[in-house]
Amino acid sequence: IFLDEKDYNKFLKEIKNIYVNDIIWSKKYYEIIKDVEYISYKLGDFIAIHMRGGEHIYTKYNQVPFLWANLHHFPYEVALEIAISMGNKNKKIVLFGQDLKANEKLIECVNEINPTIIINTIDSLLQKKYSKEDRVFFDLNCIAKASQIYSSGYSNFSRLAALISGKETLVTYFQSYNTDELYNIILKNIDYVNLNNLYKAYSYYRLYDFSTQLNKDISESISFLKKALEHNPNNYGYIIALNDCYFKINEPNE
């Protein structure tokens, strides 16, 4: 079904109305919704950046980086660019995501560049502790309160938050920047953000991927893959990609 803009906005309002008025929540989840209302009231207008990729950095999924690169992986180098851009427009920013250490590192980078930018992790704003399941519900409803949601290429979590917000708020970083811009942003910020080896390896893989899309010299692609393997030497996904490059330039001995 294809909806024009008018019908789509009507559809979003209906979804929000159903979510808010037709679902009878248990006492526990009703209390969580009240917690979200309190925090969002204290925040006022804010931008949500939903960081995805930690599950593909630290688990066996990092062996197949090409599967997740354009879907779930959100490079911190790109998130830094978005945070600076939005923060310079006096927007409050809240980071959501599983890797609290990486999120705090991103905030440090933002504050070094512009200490006047208001940016927090959602964890630093929590009023109480939640179980794992309750925390998912809290984050979903809190992201839905954002005036704009920045996400990876495809995140059902962010999409659901946007649906229940009742308005079109979701923006993927692929909508914010074209391939050439993403390539240059990661290249510029990769040493500045400077997360652990697994993150850095994936970022070098993304540079390889973008370099092939931009038809850059294959020697550049090989260089990025070698750097990725320096940081994560046992990743078969990177090894396969490197072998593919060598076959393309007729270097089977390599």
Long-range contacts (C-beta under 8 A, 24 or more apart in sequence): 8-168, 9-167, 9-168, 12-163, 12-165, 12-166, 12-167, 12-168, 13-166, 13-167, 15-163, 15-164, 15-166, 16-163, 16-164, 16-165, 16-166, 17-166, 19-164, 28-134, 29-134, 29-137, 32-130, 32-134, 32-137, 32-138, 32-141, 33-141, 35-127, 35-128, 35-138, 36-138, 36-141, 36-142, 36-145, 38-127, 39-125, 39-126, 39-127, 39-142, 40-142, 40-145, 42-125, 43-92, 43-94, 43-125, 43-145, 44-92, 45-91, 45-92, 45-147, 46-91, 46-92, 46-93, 46-94, 46-145, 46-146, 46-147, 47-86, 47-91, 47-92, 47-93, 47-94, 47-146, 47-147, 47-148, 47-149, 47-150, 48-93, 48-94, 48-96, 48-142, 48-143, 48-146, 48-148, 48-149, 48-150, 48-161, 49-79, 49-82, 49-83, 49-93, 49-94, 49-95, 49-96, 49-150, 50-74, 50-96, 50-97, 50-143, 50-149, 50-150, 50-151, 50-152, 50-155, 50-157, 50-158, 50-161, 51-76, 51-79, 51-95, 51-96, 51-97, 51-98, 51-99, 51-102, 51-103, 52-97, 52-151, 52-152, 52-155, 52-157, 53-152, 53-202, 54-97, 54-98, 54-99, 54-102, 55-98, 56-202, 57-99, 57-198, 57-199, 57-202, 58-198, 62-198, 62-202, 62-232, 62-235, 62-237, 63-235, 63-236, 63-237, 64-237, 65-202, 65-205, 65-235, 65-237, 65-238, 66-209, 66-237, 66-241, 69-205, 69-206, 69-209, 70-153, 70-154, 70-174, 71-152, 71-153, 71-154, 72-152, 72-153, 72-154, 72-155, 73-152, 73-202, 73-206, 74-151, 74-152, 74-173, 75-173, 75-182, 75-186, 75-202, 75-203, 75-206, 76-102, 76-105, 76-106, 76-189, 76-193, 76-195, 76-199, 76-203, 77-185, 77-186, 77-188, 77-189, 77-190, 77-192, 77-193, 77-203, 78-173, 78-177, 78-182, 78-185, 78-186, 78-189, 79-106, 79-150, 79-173, 80-106, 80-109, 80-110, 80-189, 80-192, 80-193, 81-177, 81-185, 81-189, 82-150, 82-173, 82-176, 83-110, 83-117, 83-119, 84-110, 84-113, 84-114, 84-117, 86-148, 87-114, 87-116, 87-117, 87-118, 87-119, 88-114, 88-117, 92-118, 92-119, 93-117, 93-118, 93-119, 93-120, 94-119, 94-120, 94-121, 94-122, 94-125, 94-142, 94-146, 95-119, 95-120, 95-121, 95-122, 96-121, 96-122, 96-139, 96-142, 96-143, 102-195, 102-199, 105-193, 105-194, 105-195, 106-193, 109-192, 109-193, 140-164, 150-176, 179-210, 179-213, 179-214, 180-214, 182-206, 182-210, 183-207, 183-210, 183-211, 183-214, 186-210, 197-231, 197-232, 198-231, 198-232, 200-231, 201-227, 201-228, 201-229, 201-230, 201-231, 201-232, 201-235, 201-238, 202-228, 202-232, 204-228, 204-231, 205-237, 205-238, 205-241, 208-241, 218-245, 218-248, 218-249, 221-245, 222-246
